């Protein structure tokens, strides 16, 4: 089969690789009908995430048709159309029983490697390094899905792939980000990053009753998409000479936003700011793993006793964090990979009711063979690229 494989920093290729096979009675084989490039994939592309190996198959947002299943998979039939959560969960461990499926204790076969870096291992992820399981991803013609009696989520035929594909990751991730922000009716919510997750966080913030949503980015197409609903306020940080903190204070009467969401993660830009420039130099010299400019801004900008939600991915240790501000302002911080399994039925209902059509995010549609070029386009934010969907 064809699959998009990682061969080094900035080097991804469509290779011919062996077809996946059933390895466990709880496995299923999915024929991929749609897959997407995620902003998190760019962390692999750019070499930020460790433990990648040449030939690893990328991709964690995918859906398709069940073509084979193990003897223990009784909830699926051959021919079922399913969306697959990017987090892999057994459904039986301590965390799965509590609904914290992204922290499954059993699904990462390389848990010891992850524990050395993080203290404890989260769940395995599709196509996202050997530290998180070494599982082949979904930017391919076929995928082996472990724990298929728990993960794949059946979707109705009357909804298109483009309407349901993002149940695999970015819609639940944006929604959980808004939920973690503890938004109350009347709140002012500031969201850093208007990429795909940020866009869904914006939509979700309104669902939770926000009175105002302020979206922060510098890419014109992203800001325009955020503002397209006619009520989201936008802030181009590259045009704020006094910085985001001062502007948010101005917009909130000096108090600061009630809730802040960091939908940027490890590769923040922060053009013109001294700390962001230092971050980039340190990362380039491999003196630091992440660029936490947005973390600092959220800690400083959020009002006292407010909440910060962080769906953005970070890879290691962070420098120069104003932790005194965090403690003395009485802030709450909630983070984590998304417990996708929990949110899929809730968000499918919203799609079916017409509350949201997730396909609004798609700007580029292409074949799997075009993926290497589109990784570059997406990375460079060229050609108005916000979200890429691929069909094998």
C-alpha positions as CSV (number, residue, x, y, z in Angstrom):
1,X,0.0,0.0,0.0
2,X,0.9,3.7,-0.2
3,X,1.7,5.6,2.9
4,X,3.3,8.9,3.9
5,X,6.5,8.2,5.7
6,X,8.8,10.4,7.8
7,X,12.5,10.2,6.8
8,X,14.0,13.1,8.7
9,X,13.4,16.8,9.5
10,X,11.5,18.3,6.6
11,X,11.6,15.0,4.7
12,X,8.3,13.1,4.2
13,X,7.6,10.8,1.2
14,X,4.9,8.7,-0.1
15,X,6.4,5.1,0.0
16,X,5.1,1.7,-0.8
17,X,5.0,-0.3,2.4
18,X,3.5,-3.7,3.5
19,X,-0.2,-3.8,4.1
20,X,-1.2,-3.9,7.8
21,X,-2.4,-7.2,9.3
22,X,-4.3,-8.3,12.3
23,X,-1.9,-8.8,15.2
24,X,-4.4,-9.1,18.1
25,X,-8.0,-10.3,18.4
26,X,-9.1,-6.8,19.3
27,X,-7.6,-5.3,16.1
28,X,-9.4,-4.1,13.0
29,X,-8.1,-3.0,9.6
30,X,-9.5,0.2,8.2
31,X,-9.5,1.2,4.6
32,X,-8.9,5.0,4.8
33,X,-11.3,7.1,2.9
34,X,-10.2,10.5,4.3
35,X,-7.2,11.7,6.3
36,X,-5.9,15.1,7.3
37,X,-2.7,16.9,8.1
38,X,-2.7,18.3,11.6
39,X,-0.8,21.1,13.1
40,X,0.7,18.6,15.5
41,X,2.1,16.7,12.5
42,X,4.3,19.8,11.9
43,X,6.0,19.2,15.2
44,X,7.2,15.8,13.7
45,X,8.0,17.4,10.4
46,X,10.1,20.0,12.1
47,X,11.9,17.6,14.4
48,X,10.5,18.9,17.6
49,X,9.1,15.6,18.8
50,X,11.8,13.0,19.7
51,X,11.9,9.2,19.0
52,X,10.9,9.3,15.3
53,X,12.4,6.7,13.0
54,X,12.9,6.8,9.3
55,X,10.0,5.1,7.6
56,X,7.4,5.9,10.3
57,X,4.0,6.3,8.9
58,X,2.4,9.7,9.8
59,X,-1.1,10.8,10.5
60,X,-3.6,10.7,13.3
61,X,-6.8,12.2,11.8
62,X,-8.4,9.6,9.7
63,X,-11.6,7.6,9.0
64,X,-12.7,4.9,6.6
65,X,-14.3,1.5,6.1
66,X,-13.8,-1.6,8.2
67,X,-12.4,-4.3,5.9
68,X,-11.1,-6.8,8.5
69,X,-11.5,-7.4,12.2
70,X,-10.2,-9.6,14.9
71,X,-12.2,-12.3,16.6
72,X,-12.8,-10.2,19.8
73,X,-14.3,-7.2,17.9
74,X,-18.1,-7.7,18.1
75,X,-19.2,-4.1,17.9
76,X,-18.1,-3.6,14.3
77,X,-19.1,-5.2,11.0
78,X,-17.2,-5.4,7.8
79,X,-18.3,-2.4,5.7
80,X,-19.0,-0.2,8.7
81,X,-18.0,3.5,8.2
82,X,-16.0,4.8,11.2
83,X,-14.0,7.7,12.5
84,X,-11.0,6.7,14.6
85,X,-9.9,8.6,17.7
86,X,-6.3,9.7,17.5
87,X,-5.8,8.6,21.2
88,X,-5.7,4.8,21.6
89,X,-7.6,3.4,24.6
90,X,-8.2,0.0,26.0
91,X,-11.5,0.8,27.7
92,X,-10.7,-1.2,30.8
93,X,-7.9,0.4,32.8
94,X,-8.2,2.9,35.7
95,X,-8.2,6.0,33.5
96,X,-10.4,4.6,30.7
97,X,-13.1,3.8,33.3
98,X,-13.0,7.4,34.4
99,X,-13.3,8.6,30.9
100,X,-9.7,9.9,30.7
101,X,-8.9,7.8,27.6
102,X,-5.9,9.9,26.5
103,X,-4.2,8.6,29.7
104,X,-4.9,4.9,29.0
105,X,-2.5,2.8,31.0
106,X,-2.3,-0.1,28.5
107,X,-2.2,1.3,25.0
108,X,1.4,2.5,24.9
109,X,3.8,-0.4,24.5
110,X,6.7,2.0,25.0
111,X,5.3,3.4,28.3
112,X,8.7,3.1,30.0
113,X,10.2,5.5,27.4
114,X,7.4,8.0,27.9
115,X,7.6,7.8,31.7
116,X,11.3,8.7,31.7
117,X,10.4,12.0,29.9
118,X,7.0,12.7,31.6
119,X,6.9,10.8,34.9
120,X,4.1,8.6,33.7
121,X,3.0,7.6,30.2
122,X,-0.2,8.9,28.5
123,X,-2.0,6.7,26.0
124,X,-0.5,5.5,22.7
125,X,-1.2,7.8,19.7
126,X,-1.4,7.0,16.0
127,X,1.5,8.1,13.9
128,X,3.2,10.1,16.7
129,X,6.6,8.8,17.6
130,X,7.9,5.7,19.3
131,X,7.7,7.3,22.7
132,X,4.0,7.3,22.2
133,X,3.7,3.7,20.9
134,X,5.3,3.6,17.5
135,X,1.9,3.0,15.9
136,X,1.5,3.5,12.1
137,X,-0.6,6.5,11.3
138,X,-3.5,7.2,9.0
139,X,-2.0,9.1,6.1
140,X,-2.1,5.8,4.3
141,X,-4.4,3.5,2.3
142,X,-4.9,1.1,5.3
143,X,-4.4,1.3,9.0
144,X,-4.3,-1.3,11.8
145,X,-6.4,-0.1,14.7
146,X,-5.7,-1.7,18.1
147,X,-8.6,-1.9,20.6
148,X,-11.1,-1.7,17.8
149,X,-13.8,-2.9,20.1
150,X,-13.4,0.5,21.9
151,X,-12.1,3.1,19.5
152,X,-13.7,3.3,16.0
153,X,-16.9,5.3,16.1
154,X,-19.6,4.5,13.6
155,X,-21.0,7.5,11.7
156,X,-24.2,7.7,9.6
157,X,-24.1,7.5,5.9
158,X,-26.1,10.8,5.4
159,X,-23.1,12.8,6.7
160,X,-20.1,13.3,4.4
161,X,-16.5,12.4,5.3
162,X,-15.7,16.1,5.5
163,X,-18.5,16.7,8.1
164,X,-17.3,13.9,10.5
165,X,-13.6,13.4,9.8
166,X,-12.6,16.0,12.5
167,X,-14.3,14.0,15.2
168,X,-11.0,12.1,15.2
169,X,-9.1,15.0,16.8
170,X,-9.5,18.8,16.2
171,X,-13.2,19.2,16.9
172,X,-13.1,17.3,20.2
173,X,-9.7,19.0,21.0
174,X,-11.2,22.5,20.5
175,X,-14.3,21.6,22.4
176,X,-12.4,20.1,25.4
177,X,-10.2,23.2,25.4
178,X,-13.3,25.3,25.9
179,X,-14.7,23.0,28.5
180,X,-11.4,23.0,30.4
181,X,-11.4,26.8,30.3
182,X,-14.5,26.6,32.6
183,X,-16.3,29.2,30.5
184,X,-19.3,30.8,32.3
185,X,-22.1,32.8,30.6
186,X,-20.9,36.4,30.2
187,X,-17.1,35.5,30.1
188,X,-14.5,37.2,27.9
189,X,-12.4,34.4,26.3
190,X,-9.1,35.1,24.6
191,X,-7.8,32.4,22.3
192,X,-4.2,32.4,21.1
193,X,-3.9,30.7,17.7
194,X,-6.5,30.6,14.9
195,X,-5.3,27.4,13.3
196,X,-7.7,24.4,13.1
197,X,-7.8,23.7,16.9
198,X,-8.1,27.4,17.6
199,X,-11.0,27.7,15.2
200,X,-12.9,24.9,16.9
201,X,-12.1,26.4,20.3
202,X,-13.7,29.6,19.1
203,X,-16.9,27.8,17.9
204,X,-17.0,25.9,21.2
205,X,-16.4,29.0,23.4
206,X,-19.6,30.4,21.9
207,X,-21.4,27.1,22.6
208,X,-20.4,27.4,26.3
209,X,-22.0,30.8,26.6
210,X,-19.1,33.2,26.2
211,X,-20.1,36.9,25.9
212,X,-17.0,37.9,23.9
213,X,-14.3,35.9,22.1
214,X,-11.0,37.5,21.2
215,X,-9.0,35.5,18.6
216,X,-5.2,36.2,18.4
217,X,-3.0,35.4,15.4
218,X,-1.1,37.2,12.7
219,X,-2.1,35.1,9.6
220,X,-4.7,37.1,7.6
221,X,-6.6,34.1,6.3
222,X,-6.9,32.6,9.8
223,X,-8.1,35.9,11.3
224,X,-10.6,36.3,8.5
225,X,-12.0,32.8,9.1
226,X,-12.3,33.5,12.9
227,X,-14.1,36.7,12.2
228,X,-16.5,35.2,9.6
229,X,-19.1,34.5,12.2
230,X,-19.6,38.2,12.6
231,X,-19.1,38.3,16.4
232,X,-15.5,37.0,17.1
233,X,-13.1,39.9,17.7
234,X,-9.6,39.5,16.2
235,X,-6.2,40.7,17.3
236,X,-3.3,40.7,14.9
237,X,-0.3,40.5,17.3
238,X,2.2,41.6,14.7
239,X,0.3,44.9,14.5
240,X,0.3,45.6,18.3
241,X,3.4,47.8,19.1
242,X,2.7,47.5,22.9
243,X,2.1,43.8,22.8
244,X,-0.9,41.5,23.3
245,X,-0.9,41.9,27.1
246,X,-1.5,45.7,26.8
247,X,-4.1,45.3,24.1
248,X,-6.1,42.7,26.1
249,X,-6.1,45.0,29.1
250,X,-7.4,47.8,26.9
251,X,-10.1,45.6,25.6
252,X,-11.2,44.4,29.0
253,X,-11.1,47.6,31.0
254,X,-7.8,46.6,32.7
255,X,-9.0,43.4,34.2
256,X,-7.8,40.9,31.6
257,X,-9.8,38.0,29.9
258,X,-11.7,35.7,32.2
259,X,-10.5,32.6,30.3
260,X,-7.4,32.1,28.1
261,X,-6.8,29.3,25.7
262,X,-3.4,28.5,24.3
263,X,-4.1,26.8,20.9
264,X,-0.6,27.4,19.6
265,X,1.8,25.1,21.5
266,X,5.5,24.6,21.1
267,X,6.2,26.7,18.0
268,X,4.9,30.1,18.9
269,X,6.0,33.0,16.8
270,X,5.8,36.2,18.9
271,X,7.4,38.4,16.3
272,X,9.1,41.5,17.7
273,X,9.2,40.3,21.3
274,X,12.5,39.7,23.0
275,X,11.5,36.5,24.8
276,X,10.1,35.0,21.6
277,X,13.4,35.8,19.7
278,X,15.4,34.2,22.5
279,X,13.1,31.1,22.4
280,X,13.8,30.7,18.7
281,X,17.5,31.0,19.1
282,X,17.6,28.5,22.0
283,X,15.5,26.0,20.0
284,X,17.7,26.4,16.9
285,X,20.8,25.7,19.0
286,X,19.0,22.8,20.7
287,X,19.3,24.5,24.1
288,X,15.5,24.3,24.5
289,X,12.8,22.0,23.2
290,X,9.9,24.5,23.0
291,X,9.0,28.1,22.3
292,X,6.7,29.0,25.2
293,X,6.0,32.7,24.3
294,X,2.2,32.1,24.4
295,X,2.4,30.4,27.8
296,X,4.0,33.5,29.3
297,X,1.4,35.8,27.7
298,X,-1.5,33.7,29.0
299,X,-0.1,33.8,32.5
300,X,0.4,37.5,32.4
301,X,-2.9,38.4,30.6
302,X,-5.5,36.2,32.3
303,X,-7.4,38.0,35.0
304,X,-7.0,37.1,38.7
305,X,-8.7,33.8,39.6
306,X,-9.2,33.1,35.9
307,X,-8.6,29.8,34.0
308,X,-6.1,28.9,31.3
309,X,-6.7,26.0,29.0
310,X,-3.9,24.5,27.0
311,X,-4.6,22.2,24.2
312,X,-1.4,23.3,22.4
313,X,1.2,20.6,22.3
314,X,4.5,21.0,24.3
315,X,7.4,18.6,24.0
316,X,9.7,19.2,27.0
317,X,10.8,21.8,29.6
318,X,9.8,25.4,29.3
319,X,12.1,28.4,30.1
320,X,11.3,31.7,31.7
321,X,7.7,31.0,32.8
322,X,6.3,33.7,35.1
323,X,5.2,31.2,37.7
324,X,5.0,33.8,40.4
325,X,2.2,35.5,38.4
326,X,0.4,32.1,38.0
327,X,0.5,31.5,41.8
328,X,-0.2,34.9,43.1
329,X,-3.0,35.6,40.7
330,X,-4.7,32.4,41.7
331,X,-4.9,31.0,38.2
332,X,-6.1,27.6,37.2
333,X,-4.4,25.7,34.4
334,X,-5.9,22.7,32.7
335,X,-4.1,20.7,30.0
336,X,-3.9,17.3,28.3
337,X,-4.3,15.3,25.1
338,X,-8.0,15.0,24.3
339,X,-10.2,12.3,25.7
340,X,-11.7,11.9,22.2
341,X,-13.8,8.8,22.9
342,X,-15.9,10.9,25.5
343,X,-16.7,13.7,23.1
344,X,-17.5,11.8,19.8
345,X,-21.2,11.1,20.5
346,X,-21.8,14.5,22.0
347,X,-20.3,16.3,19.0
348,X,-21.8,14.1,16.4
349,X,-25.2,15.1,17.8
350,X,-24.3,18.8,17.3
351,X,-23.3,18.1,13.7
352,X,-26.6,16.2,13.0
353,X,-28.6,19.0,14.6
354,X,-26.9,21.5,12.3
355,X,-25.3,23.4,15.1
356,X,-21.9,23.2,13.3
357,X,-20.6,21.9,10.0
358,X,-16.9,21.1,10.7
359,X,-16.0,21.2,7.0
360,X,-15.8,25.0,7.2
361,X,-12.2,24.6,8.2
362,X,-11.0,22.9,5.0
363,X,-9.0,25.0,2.6
364,X,-7.1,22.3,0.6
365,X,-8.2,19.0,-0.8
366,X,-5.8,16.6,-2.5
367,X,-4.6,13.1,-3.0
368,X,-2.2,11.3,-0.7
369,X,0.5,11.6,-3.4
370,X,0.4,15.4,-2.9
371,X,1.1,15.2,0.8
372,X,4.8,16.1,0.8
373,X,4.2,19.3,-1.0
374,X,1.2,20.2,1.2
375,X,3.2,19.6,4.3
376,X,5.5,22.5,3.1
377,X,2.5,24.6,2.2
378,X,0.9,24.1,5.5
379,X,4.1,24.7,7.4
380,X,4.7,27.9,5.6
381,X,1.1,29.0,5.9
382,X,1.2,29.6,2.1
383,X,-1.6,29.7,-0.4
384,X,-4.1,30.5,2.4
385,X,-3.7,27.0,3.8
386,X,-5.5,26.3,7.1
387,X,-6.5,22.7,6.8
388,X,-5.6,19.9,4.4
389,X,-7.8,16.8,3.7
390,X,-6.3,13.9,1.7
391,X,-8.0,11.0,0.0
392,X,-5.8,8.0,-0.6
